[in-house]
Amino acid sequence: MKKYKRLAKICMTALAACGMLLAPAAAMKVQAEEVIATVQGKVMEGTTSKLLYLDTSDGKMEIKIDGSTSTGNCKMLLPDKKISVSVANGNDGYLHAVSISESGENPSVELDTSKVSNVVGTVNDKTTEDVLHLDTAQGEMELKIDKNTDLSNCSVLVVSGKYVVSCARGEDAYMHAISIADVAAAPAPSTDMSQTGTASQTYTQTPVVNPTGETRSVTGTVKDNTEESTLYLATSEGTFTFKIDDSTDTSKGMVLTPDNKLMVTYFRGSDSNLHVASIVGVKDSSSASVDTSSRATVIGTVKAKSTENVLVLDTSAGEMELKMDKVAGPSGCKVLVEDKKVSVTCSRGDDAYMHALTITAVK
């Protein structure tokens, strides 16, 4: 009897695989189905943030990971990791993960948060549940991961994925990951508070001093009440209120529109407020070539759907989208917020998109 039950399970898996091949390409949306089963197994090589390959007692399974998948108890999908997955049927022929979980926690140690570093890199295949191996521009880094590592802004952590990591040295002499966040080819953030960028607008009337020299980092999403001088950031620890100063480095994160993901390095100033030292947004790399010999200038207001990759302007001629890969930073302001009026010089690239070259605040 057991033999026939096992055979039936294998047949069901095979039928699901056939359904994947026969499903129309356009039918990609998942139906809101109830959980039909919970399976256990080991993560296999080739797993990505969108597709989980699971080695189970009944064979290999392919399970899609969606934005709605609950991964709160299991962010690290690394080869040979044992996990439990509740699944539902999708109308695209795939099984879809409703939730992914694991058991057990790694111990944590005290960290020296007075010296926090921020790095961007790619997870390599030596990474385990306890140690993150990160390939960075400066070489490979080994960072311990414990139960206090903040993964709230990381969809899932997989081999070959790119992430921005905030880290500090622990009492055990190892470097530890404080937080790990999703990032798409973003440059490493700077904690050099001497950088002032190109902005000329004054955000604080008097210089604010960092009395201890200590900085910390947090990842989160921009809230809709954010202004040019005040950033409201929703994080796993609650909402932070940060002051943006003349000295704030926004060269790697200038777009503060609602729901944009950011990593903020900050300090407590001599006025007792939290002040932003630097901002890093999520930005894609680009190899487009732009014809700067033919430029146009447009004036408009920043729309809420603008990101670090694409500036969306509401102009007199209608909505306009401009890629942001060629802009070093805004002039006359530190950040771009919803409804901010700006003048943009732009040129067309060989990718057929218009690219912003300079952005200047308009009073």
FIGU-411330 format. One line per field, with one value per residue (C-alpha): residue number from 0; x, y, z. Coordinates in pm, whole numbers, always signed. Layout:
k = c(NUM, ...) .
u = c(X, ...) .
v = c(Y, ...) .
w = c(Z, ...) .
This chain:
k = c(0, 1, 2, 3, 4, 5, 6, 7, 8, 9, 10, 11, 12, 13, 14, 15, 16, 17, 18, 19, 20, 21, 22, 23, 24, 25, 26, 27, 28, 29, 30, 31, 32, 33, 34, 35, 36, 37, 38, 39, 40, 41, 42, 43, 44, 45, 46, 47, 48, 49, 50, 51, 52, 53, 54, 55, 56, 57, 58, 59, 60, 61, 62, 63, 64, 65, 66, 67, 68, 69, 70, 71, 72, 73, 74, 75, 76, 77, 78, 79, 80, 81, 82, 83, 84, 85, 86, 87, 88, 89, 90, 91, 92, 93, 94, 95, 96, 97, 98, 99, 100, 101, 102, 103, 104, 105, 106, 107, 108, 109, 110, 111, 112, 113, 114, 115, 116, 117, 118, 119, 120, 121, 122, 123, 124, 125, 126, 127, 128, 129, 130, 131, 132, 133, 134, 135, 136, 137, 138, 139, 140, 141, 142, 143, 144, 145, 146, 147, 148, 149, 150, 151, 152, 153, 154, 155, 156, 157, 158, 159, 160, 161, 162, 163, 164, 165, 166, 167, 168, 169, 170, 171, 172, 173, 174, 175, 176, 177, 178, 179, 180, 181, 182, 183, 184, 185, 186, 187, 188, 189, 190, 191, 192, 193, 194, 195, 196, 197, 198, 199, 200, 201, 202, 203, 204, 205, 206, 207, 208, 209, 210, 211, 212, 213, 214, 215, 216, 217, 218, 219, 220, 221, 222, 223, 224, 225, 226, 227, 228, 229, 230, 231, 232, 233, 234, 235, 236, 237, 238, 239, 240, 241, 242, 243, 244, 245, 246, 247, 248, 249, 250, 251, 252, 253, 254, 255, 256, 257, 258, 259, 260, 261, 262, 263, 264, 265, 266, 267, 268, 269, 270, 271, 272, 273, 274, 275, 276, 277, 278, 279, 280, 281, 282, 283, 284, 285, 286, 287, 288, 289, 290, 291, 292, 293, 294, 295, 296, 297, 298, 299, 300, 301, 302, 303, 304, 305, 306, 307, 308, 309, 310, 311, 312, 313, 314, 315, 316, 317, 318, 319, 320, 321, 322, 323, 324, 325, 326, 327, 328, 329, 330, 331, 332, 333, 334, 335, 336, 337, 338, 339, 340, 341, 342, 343, 344, 345, 346, 347, 348, 349, 350, 351, 352, 353, 354, 355, 356, 357, 358, 359, 360, 361, 362) .
u = c(+0, +281, +447, +132, +93, +454, +401, +90, +284, +554, +288, +124, +460, +517, +171, +237, +561, +374, +123, +407, +514, +160, +48, +4, +283, +33, -131, +121, -103, -153, -502, -579, -585, -568, -263, -284, +26, +335, +658, +1001, +1331, +1669, +1730, +1904, +2162, +2008, +1747, +1676, +1463, +1178, +1207, +1285, +1433, +1359, +1504, +1234, +1191, +960, +1198, +1282, +1017, +1003, +812, +758, +828, +596, +584, +314, +519, +578, +954, +966, +1104, +1337, +1519, +1824, +1764, +2111, +2207, +2144, +1946, +1653, +1324, +949, +726, +348, +229, -80, -176, -132, -316, +22, +80, +332, +311, +353, +505, +260, +518, +874, +1000, +1289, +1363, +1637, +1824, +2189, +2329, +2413, +2712, +2775, +2882, +3088, +2825, +3044, +3226, +2967, +3065, +2837, +2929, +2765, +2847, +2739, +2678, +2908, +2856, +3066, +2792, +2626, +2346, +2605, +2859, +2792, +3064, +3035, +3229, +3289, +3495, +3762, +3766, +3581, +3436, +3325, +3045, +2876, +2497, +2303, +1946, +1975, +2070, +1798, +1666, +1339, +1437, +1571, +1312, +1523, +1899, +2036, +2372, +2468, +2223, +2343, +2283, +2386, +2516, +2571, +2833, +3038, +3299, +3176, +3327, +3430, +3663, +3455, +3271, +2892, +2610, +2383, +2141, +2111, +1894, +1808, +1999, +2043, +2405, +2408, +2741, +2880, +2757, +2990, +3007, +3232, +3032, +3262, +3095, +2845, +2757, +2642, +2351, +2350, +2023, +2066, +1874, +1997, +2057, +2356, +2609, +2516, +2799, +2825, +2958, +3065, +3163, +2933, +2714, +2455, +2267, +1908, +1710, +1348, +1097, +1018, +690, +460, +500, +873, +993, +1316, +1455, +1299, +1302, +1043, +1158, +941, +1161, +1118, +1196, +929, +931, +1252, +1259, +1584, +1703, +1867, +2156, +2392, +2652, +2424, +2566, +2276, +2484, +2381, +2024, +1851, +1491, +1275, +935, +687, +777, +1128, +1375, +1677, +1971, +2035, +2355, +2285, +2408, +2259, +2351, +2442, +2079, +1960, +1794, +1888, +2073, +2143, +2509, +2442, +2163, +2190, +1899, +1833, +1977, +2035, +2352, +2340, +2568, +2366, +2554, +2401, +2433, +2518, +2566, +2189, +2029, +1681, +1556, +1225, +1057, +813, +724, +844, +577, +538, +634, +985, +1275, +1655, +1636, +1366, +1259, +893, +801, +461, +524, +304, +328, +229, +412, +777, +1016, +1391, +1654, +1875, +2198, +2391, +2304, +2564, +2325, +2070, +2165, +1989, +1848, +1970, +1687, +1391, +1052, +701, +579, +929, +962, +1282, +1450, +1615, +1860, +1841, +1957, +1851, +2051, +2116, +1859, +1590, +1527, +1577, +1846, +1867, +2206, +2148, +1867, +1821, +1564, +1317, +1180) .
v = c(+0, +240, +161, +266, +588, +683, +607, +825, +1119, +1085, +1072, +1387, +1566, +1451, +1569, +1910, +1932, +1852, +2123, +2373, +2295, +2311, +2625, +2932, +3189, +3463, +3282, +3383, +3513, +3281, +3194, +3259, +2891, +2734, +2539, +2190, +2039, +2104, +1949, +1912, +1890, +2043, +2351, +2259, +2447, +2677, +2816, +3186, +3449, +3354, +2975, +2721, +2384, +2142, +1792, +1591, +1223, +1201, +1366, +1715, +1985, +2326, +2581, +2944, +3218, +3520, +3861, +3726, +3425, +3441, +3404, +3572, +3260, +3161, +3416, +3207, +2959, +2811, +2468, +2173, +2385, +2190, +2375, +2324, +2473, +2504, +2513, +2608, +2548, +2829, +2870, +2880, +2509, +2563, +2500, +2829, +2873, +3016, +3006, +2888, +2806, +2655, +2558, +2669, +2995, +3087, +3248, +3620, +3808, +4168, +4392, +4712, +4929, +5239, +5115, +5006, +4937, +4903, +4682, +4565, +4224, +3892, +3583, +3300, +2925, +2889, +3062, +2861, +2933, +3066, +3244, +3476, +3470, +3791, +3875, +4251, +4495, +4470, +4088, +3814, +3892, +3643, +3769, +3575, +3560, +3528, +3559, +3940, +3987, +4204, +4040, +4233, +4409, +4096, +3893, +3576, +3525, +3302, +3216, +3465, +3725, +4083, +4247, +4549, +4446, +4651, +4488, +4535, +4339, +4121, +4034, +3702, +3900, +3807, +4051, +4008, +4103, +4356, +4378, +4234, +4405, +4341, +4557, +4562, +4647, +4938, +5106, +5068, +5338, +5596, +5695, +5992, +6279, +6539, +6490, +6760, +6673, +6949, +7087, +7446, +7458, +7484, +7224, +7310, +7664, +7569, +7288, +6970, +6785, +6409, +6414, +6047, +5975, +5672, +5583, +5313, +5182, +5077, +4963, +5047, +5214, +5583, +5699, +5935, +6224, +6258, +6609, +6753, +6819, +6524, +6157, +5925, +5564, +5260, +4977, +4647, +4841, +5104, +5444, +5650, +6028, +6160, +6512, +6573, +6821, +7001, +6737, +6440, +6230, +6163, +6084, +5717, +5771, +6091, +5981, +5983, +5896, +5673, +5303, +5334, +5106, +5270, +5200, +5497, +5552, +5794, +5946, +6124, +6489, +6742, +6860, +6509, +6447, +6162, +6295, +6121, +6070, +5890, +5729, +5433, +5345, +5047, +5122, +4904, +4918, +5045, +5022, +5256, +5512, +5863, +6123, +6431, +6648, +6680, +6791, +6894, +7067, +6984, +7126, +6929, +6793, +6462, +6193, +5939, +5642, +5780, +5555, +5566, +5406, +5615, +5973, +6021, +6385, +6549, +6811, +7049, +6802, +6504, +6238, +6180, +5903, +5962, +5709, +5814, +5626, +5933, +6175, +6243, +6429, +6713, +7080, +7325, +7049, +6737, +6496, +6455, +6417, +6388, +6713, +6867, +7100, +7048, +7136, +6842, +6838, +6509, +6321, +6006, +5687, +5398, +5203, +5442, +5593, +5955, +5986, +6266, +6441, +6716, +6790, +7138, +7249, +7514, +7761) .
w = c(+0, +92, -237, -431, -228, -302, -672, -674, -529, -794, -1067, -933, -941, -1299, -1403, -1246, -1446, -1767, -1682, -1659, -2014, -2154, -1969, -2195, -2158, -2085, -1792, -1532, -1255, -960, -845, -480, -380, -36, +74, -73, +88, +296, +172, +328, +150, +74, -139, -464, -669, -927, -688, -749, -579, -817, -845, -572, -664, -379, -334, -155, -72, -374, -617, -744, -718, -886, -679, -773, -517, -540, -380, -150, -34, +341, +403, +744, +909, +625, +409, +320, +40, +11, -133, +106, +351, +498, +472, +489, +217, +209, -151, -353, -714, -965, -1294, -1473, -1411, -1129, -762, -573, -229, +24, +304, +356, +703, +893, +1252, +1489, +1539, +1538, +1854, +1849, +1991, +2094, +1803, +1795, +1625, +1656, +1343, +1089, +727, +424, +130, -191, -330, -476, -264, -371, -340, -23, +176, +454, +702, +947, +724, +430, +162, -37, -354, -349, -557, -287, -277, -89, +253, +520, +743, +1022, +1025, +1351, +1476, +1498, +1132, +978, +661, +648, +324, +157, -37, -18, -7, -283, -438, -715, -581, -524, -187, +19, +361, +674, +900, +1217, +1414, +1698, +2036, +1878, +1642, +1334, +1108, +1142, +904, +1077, +785, +434, +173, -192, -436, -814, -897, -650, -572, -222, +16, +160, +524, +451, +594, +438, +98, +12, -348, -582, -383, -271, -77, +301, +501, +850, +965, +1180, +1137, +1322, +1494, +1536, +1894, +1912, +1552, +1569, +1271, +1225, +924, +867, +564, +493, +263, +221, +373, +184, +432, +354, +272, +131, +478, +664, +570, +725, +685, +761, +894, +1077, +1397, +1335, +1164, +1182, +1141, +990, +921, +580, +600, +363, +449, +367, +82, -156, -465, -445, -329, -432, -505, -191, -334, -146, -105, -253, -72, +89, +314, +543, +739, +1022, +1349, +1649, +1621, +1886, +1865, +1970, +1632, +1397, +1091, +760, +675, +345, +145, -91, -317, -543, -886, -1193, -1397, -1756, -2058, -2279, -2487, -2490, -2766, -2555, -2867, -2900, -2573, -2472, -2157, -1991, -1683, -1473, -1131, -988, -982, -701, -920, -982, -873, -872, -1218, -1386, -1317, -1405, -1470, -1510, -1780, -1981, -2271, -2056, -1856, -1942, -1832, -1815, -1720, -1428, -1504, -1627, -1343, -1074, -845, -838, -825, -598, -381, -202, -286, -520, -354, -494, -659, -658, -959, -1157, -1485, -1660, -1951, -2135, -2445, -2625, -2573, -2810, -2606, -2745, -2399, -2297, -2028, -1771, -1775, -1518, -1273, -1127, -873, -993, -739) .
